[in-house]
């Protein structure tokens, strides 16, 4: 557990909203995914433009200074799954927590997951999850959704959220969080679906795999945004937790088989003092070590 702790925090943001009218990230940036390819680091991120989500890319040589490279997954045509929202959340990469986060090709292409909401507005309506493909990271082709809340159990009937796609021993594991009802108050928890052909997906009978904690716990409202990686012979799931006190905090759970998860009950990233960058909602700007996806690469580089 000691190697997963993140005691050192930078006080400044990696990416902030551009505040540029019409830009994909004019209002907010969210849902960062870190990887490396061809000797550079890349960060996909979801931008909120006051209408809905679009996905951008930034690049870096040192993980501290980032350069925006523009939109890589834009909203699609009328009637398409991404007509209103296009939120790429994960690209298949090596599973090693302490590795370089290199992207892996699947059937000769990069494979990602996205989620999209059916209407304009901030996360308007019940989102679905699908696959997307790219030859070079900057242009993505979107498949039809593979997971919809209407196909699931009561814990996810309110809508799906961010997904994480892991390939292990020929099986693809799609971890995702979902809400039980569409309106507040609601509960978000984490489950998974598996596939061997990327076409037929089966939700696990044990879902939700990671449930909210008891009343008063720091995770008694949400356990959300899974990031699953492997540390030796143990799988770790970084995720954020929302408490009934209104604050979000980052934590981690452990598994030997990707099905049975044991929560650490330890806060890795807590809210900060007044005036600092604080972890408070899904729509906040992306800050260093304030998203689960940043942790593996920074540990590797000794930050």
C-alpha positions as a printed NumPy array, in Angstrom:
array([[  0.   ,   0.   ,   0.   ],
       [  2.877,   2.363,   0.689],
       [  3.867,   2.596,  -2.977],
       [  0.342,   3.715,  -3.879],
       [  0.159,   6.634,  -1.509],
       [  0.42 ,  10.11 ,  -3.034],
       [  1.633,  12.473,  -0.31 ],
       [  3.127,  15.106,  -2.612],
       [  0.719,  17.334,  -4.505],
       [  1.427,  20.133,  -6.934],
       [ -0.569,  23.299,  -6.209],
       [ -1.228,  24.141,  -9.854],
       [ -3.474,  22.655, -12.541],
       [ -2.243,  20.613, -15.469],
       [ -5.164,  21.654, -17.646],
       [ -7.78 ,  24.287, -16.938],
       [-10.814,  25.447, -18.921],
       [ -9.785,  27.605, -21.854],
       [-12.626,  30.131, -21.311],
       [-12.617,  30.548, -25.096],
       [-16.08 ,  30.896, -26.61 ],
       [-16.881,  27.937, -28.853],
       [-13.876,  25.847, -27.743],
       [-14.463,  22.25 , -26.689],
       [-13.041,  23.025, -23.227],
       [-14.47 ,  26.5  , -22.706],
       [-16.231,  25.676, -19.44 ],
       [-14.477,  22.639, -17.89 ],
       [-12.106,  19.713, -18.422],
       [-12.573,  16.285, -16.878],
       [-11.899,  12.522, -17.08 ],
       [ -8.19 ,  12.451, -17.869],
       [ -6.547,   9.302, -19.265],
       [ -2.732,   9.113, -19.279],
       [ -0.613,   6.982, -21.61 ],
       [  2.664,   7.023, -23.517],
       [  3.446,   6.377, -27.177],
       [  6.515,   6.932, -29.34 ],
       [  8.454,   8.512, -26.474],
       [  5.826,  11.088, -25.461],
       [  3.099,  11.274, -22.852],
       [ -0.487,  11.874, -23.892],
       [ -3.586,  12.882, -21.956],
       [ -7.039,  12.452, -23.387],
       [ -9.605,  14.554, -21.583],
       [-13.265,  15.423, -21.871],
       [-14.149,  19.043, -22.468],
       [-17.414,  20.734, -21.552],
       [-18.364,  23.567, -23.895],
       [-21.627,  24.608, -22.289],
       [-23.572,  22.298, -24.606],
       [-22.199,  18.797, -23.998],
       [-19.007,  16.725, -23.986],
       [-16.276,  16.528, -26.627],
       [-12.876,  14.844, -26.277],
       [ -9.487,  16.523, -26.609],
       [ -5.831,  15.484, -26.503],
       [ -2.804,  17.045, -24.824],
       [  0.859,  15.991, -25.003],
       [  3.861,  16.377, -22.726],
       [  7.542,  15.454, -22.402],
       [  7.682,  15.72 , -18.605],
       [  4.117,  15.156, -17.281],
       [  4.111,  18.708, -15.907],
       [  3.865,  20.94 , -18.97 ],
       [  1.054,  20.039, -21.359],
       [  0.221,  21.262, -24.858],
       [ -3.327,  20.991, -26.177],
       [ -3.597,  19.258, -29.555],
       [ -7.289,  19.856, -30.157],
       [-10.386,  17.689, -30.469],
       [ -9.886,  14.003, -31.29 ],
       [-13.486,  12.788, -30.849],
       [-16.156,  15.285, -31.787],
       [-19.906,  15.062, -31.705],
       [-21.334,  12.939, -34.485],
       [-24.096,  13.493, -37.046],
       [-27.773,  13.615, -36.172],
       [-29.049,  10.215, -35.122],
       [-25.6  ,   8.855, -34.253],
       [-24.621,   7.574, -30.768],
       [-22.491,  10.685, -30.291],
       [-24.928,  13.249, -31.687],
       [-24.826,  15.239, -28.444],
       [-21.837,  13.872, -26.47 ],
       [-18.533,  12.229, -27.328],
       [-16.574,  11.311, -24.185],
       [-13.607,   9.005, -24.797],
       [-12.587,   7.663, -21.396],
       [ -9.996,   4.897, -21.921],
       [ -7.595,   3.389, -24.478],
       [ -6.304,  -0.175, -24.1  ],
       [ -2.759,   0.025, -22.679],
       [ -0.297,  -2.181, -20.842],
       [ -1.678,  -3.311, -17.497],
       [  1.445,  -2.65 , -15.413],
       [  0.812,  -0.038, -12.742],
       [  4.502,   0.834, -12.611],
       [  5.058,   0.588, -16.366],
       [  5.217,   3.363, -18.904],
       [  1.53 ,   3.222, -19.81 ],
       [  2.2  ,   2.246, -23.429],
       [ -0.758,   1.86 , -25.743],
       [ -1.478,  -1.585, -27.174],
       [ -2.871,  -2.294, -30.611],
       [ -5.857,  -4.581, -30.929],
       [ -6.383,  -6.08 , -34.38 ],
       [ -3.835,  -3.598, -35.675],
       [ -5.579,  -0.494, -34.267],
       [ -5.918,   1.42 , -31.011],
       [ -9.077,   0.5  , -29.119],
       [-10.896,   2.907, -26.827],
       [-14.131,   3.183, -24.907],
       [-16.522,   6.113, -24.882],
       [-19.726,   7.072, -23.132],
       [-22.395,   9.327, -24.547],
       [-25.57 ,  10.898, -23.21 ],
       [-28.746,  11.046, -25.302],
       [-29.378,  14.764, -24.967],
       [-27.684,  18.14 , -24.916],
       [-26.897,  19.565, -21.506],
       [-24.607,  18.476, -18.705],
       [-24.745,  14.646, -18.612],
       [-28.348,  14.806, -19.792],
       [-30.15 ,  11.473, -19.749],
       [-28.923,   7.897, -19.243],
       [-25.539,   7.388, -20.91 ],
       [-24.463,   4.304, -22.863],
       [-20.96 ,   2.843, -23.342],
       [-19.373,   1.843, -26.653],
       [-16.089,   1.05 , -28.37 ],
       [-14.116,   3.307, -30.695],
       [-11.1  ,   2.677, -32.936],
       [ -8.176,   4.699, -34.282],
       [ -5.136,   4.162, -36.489],
       [ -3.2  ,   7.014, -34.928],
       [ -4.843,   8.379, -31.74 ],
       [ -6.139,  11.607, -33.282],
       [ -9.136,  10.4  , -35.3  ],
       [-11.576,   7.912, -33.808],
       [-14.329,   5.829, -35.405],
       [-17.27 ,   5.097, -33.116],
       [-19.153,   1.794, -32.932],
       [-22.705,   1.438, -31.712],
       [-23.051,   1.228, -27.916],
       [-22.451,  -2.182, -26.356],
       [-23.78 ,  -1.475, -22.857],
       [-27.009,   0.358, -22.086],
       [-28.614,   0.882, -18.705],
       [-31.888,  -0.61 , -19.933],
       [-30.107,  -3.965, -20.375],
       [-28.735,  -4.01 , -16.827],
       [-29.839,  -4.671, -13.281],
       [-31.499,  -2.134, -10.947],
       [-28.193,  -0.77 ,  -9.605],
       [-27.39 ,   0.682, -13.07 ],
       [-30.818,   1.561, -14.443],
       [-30.296,   5.298, -14.018],
       [-27.437,   5.446, -16.552],
       [-23.807,   4.484, -17.158],
       [-20.669,   6.55 , -16.715],
       [-16.926,   6.292, -17.253],
       [-15.44 ,   2.935, -18.342],
       [-12.045,   1.248, -18.154],
       [-11.153,  -1.545, -20.609],
       [ -8.544,  -4.136, -19.569],
       [ -7.356,  -7.11 , -21.644],
       [ -6.12 , -10.095, -19.607],
       [ -5.46 , -13.628, -20.873],
       [ -7.612, -13.157, -23.956],
       [-10.603, -11.701, -22.116],
       [-11.66 ,  -8.056, -22.179],
       [-12.929,  -6.626, -18.896],
       [-15.068,  -3.495, -19.1  ],
       [-15.266,  -1.805, -15.696],
       [-17.731,   1.057, -15.365],
       [-19.714,   3.011, -12.819],
       [-23.444,   3.542, -12.996],
       [-26.27 ,   5.139, -11.042],
       [-29.355,   3.398,  -9.733],
       [-31.82 ,   6.2  , -10.524],
       [-31.757,   9.228, -12.765],
       [-32.599,  11.82 , -10.129],
       [-30.98 ,  12.864,  -6.872],
       [-30.526,  11.367,  -4.326],
       [-28.857,   8.486,  -6.145],
       [-26.085,   5.938,  -5.619],
       [-23.191,   5.222,  -7.991],
       [-21.341,   1.903,  -7.861],
       [-18.86 ,  -0.018, -10.04 ],
       [-19.484,  -3.188, -12.036],
       [-18.004,  -5.009, -15.011],
       [-18.852,  -6.851, -18.21 ],
       [-16.593,  -9.319, -20.053],
       [-16.074, -10.37 , -23.657],
       [-13.702, -12.536, -25.678],
       [-14.682, -11.187, -29.097],
       [-15.521,  -7.505, -28.339],
       [-19.013,  -8.134, -29.702],
       [-20.889, -10.179, -27.11 ],
       [-20.683,  -8.775, -23.576],
       [-21.797, -10.45 , -20.373],
       [-22.316,  -8.538, -17.16 ],
       [-20.889, -10.274, -14.109],
       [-23.385, -11.9  , -11.763],
       [-21.465, -10.391,  -8.821],
       [-22.233,  -6.81 ,  -9.929],
       [-21.833,  -4.293,  -8.527],
       [-18.287,  -5.392,  -7.758],
       [-17.528,  -2.35 ,  -5.637],
       [-20.384,  -1.007,  -3.565],
       [-20.798,   2.149,  -1.534],
       [-19.773,   2.114,   2.1  ],
       [-21.981,   2.353,   5.205],
       [-23.655,   5.631,   6.234],
       [-21.075,   8.175,   7.342],
       [-18.192,   6.578,   5.414],
       [-16.192,   8.678,   2.93 ],
       [-17.651,   6.495,   0.152],
       [-21.267,   6.241,   1.29 ],
       [-22.725,   7.934,  -1.84 ],
       [-20.513,   7.137,  -4.857],
       [-17.738,   4.757,  -5.819],
       [-16.989,   5.888,  -9.373],
       [-14.564,   6.259, -12.309],
       [-12.611,   2.967, -12.098],
       [ -8.98 ,   2.787, -13.216],
       [ -7.803,  -0.859, -13.063],
       [ -4.104,  -1.766, -13.311],
       [ -1.841,  -4.581, -12.106],
       [  0.826,  -4.338,  -9.399],
       [  2.727,  -7.628,  -9.345],
       [  0.14 , -10.356,  -8.756],
       [ -2.492,  -7.962,  -7.409],
       [ -4.992,  -5.873,  -9.364],
       [ -5.646,  -2.378,  -8.06 ],
       [ -8.669,  -0.226,  -8.788],
       [ -8.206,   3.502,  -8.278],
       [-11.529,   5.31 ,  -8.031],
       [-13.126,   8.319,  -6.441],
       [-15.59 ,   8.216,  -3.596],
       [-18.303,  10.717,  -2.776],
       [-19.425,  11.143,   0.805],
       [-22.669,  12.45 ,   2.219],
       [-20.585,  15.431,   3.415],
       [-20.542,  16.543,  -0.237],
       [-16.811,  15.962,  -0.847],
       [-15.119,  13.597,  -3.298],
       [-11.915,  11.777,  -2.376],
       [ -9.663,   9.313,  -4.188],
       [ -9.115,   5.801,  -2.873],
       [ -8.148,   2.292,  -4.051],
       [ -9.342,  -1.34 ,  -3.845],
       [ -7.516,  -4.642,  -4.455],
       [ -8.286,  -7.958,  -6.158],
       [ -6.564, -11.208,  -7.159],
       [ -9.144, -12.239,  -9.756],
       [-10.746,  -8.995, -11.061],
       [-14.075, -10.101,  -9.566],
       [-13.702, -10.003,  -5.793],
       [-12.5  ,  -6.6  ,  -4.566],
       [-11.349,  -5.524,  -1.124],
       [-11.521,  -1.798,  -0.394],
       [ -8.531,  -0.197,   1.303],
       [-10.683,   2.216,   3.331],
       [ -7.841,   4.711,   2.917],
       [ -8.084,   8.139,   1.336],
       [ -5.263,   8.695,  -1.169],
       [ -6.259,  12.202,  -2.216],
       [ -8.333,  14.265,   0.193],
       [ -9.936,  17.666,  -0.194],
       [ -7.584,  20.564,   0.378],
       [ -7.768,  23.629,   2.596],
       [ -9.854,  26.663,   1.566],
       [ -8.392,  28.341,  -1.513],
       [ -6.541,  25.267,  -2.785],
       [ -7.391,  22.955,  -5.675],
       [-10.09 ,  20.744,  -4.236],
       [-11.674,  17.472,  -5.271],
       [-15.37 ,  18.276,  -5.137],
       [-17.254,  17.152,  -8.256],
       [-17.056,  15.287, -11.542],
       [-17.001,  18.564, -13.474],
       [-13.92 ,  20.093, -11.857],
       [-10.797,  21.029, -13.79 ],
       [ -8.125,  18.364, -14.085],
       [ -5.418,  18.745, -11.39 ],
       [ -2.216,  16.821, -10.843],
       [ -2.939,  13.611,  -8.948],
       [ -6.583,  14.573,  -8.609],
       [ -7.598,  11.889, -11.059],
       [ -6.852,   8.207, -10.624],
       [ -5.298,   7.881, -14.075],
       [ -2.335,  10.141, -13.24 ],
       [ -1.008,   8.053, -10.356],
       [  0.774,   5.192, -12.206],
       [  2.959,   7.357, -14.435],
       [  3.975,   9.742, -11.668],
       [  4.941,   6.865,  -9.38 ],
       [  7.097,   5.487, -12.183],
       [  8.945,   8.791, -12.545],
       [  9.348,   9.328,  -8.805],
       [  7.324,  12.534,  -8.664]])
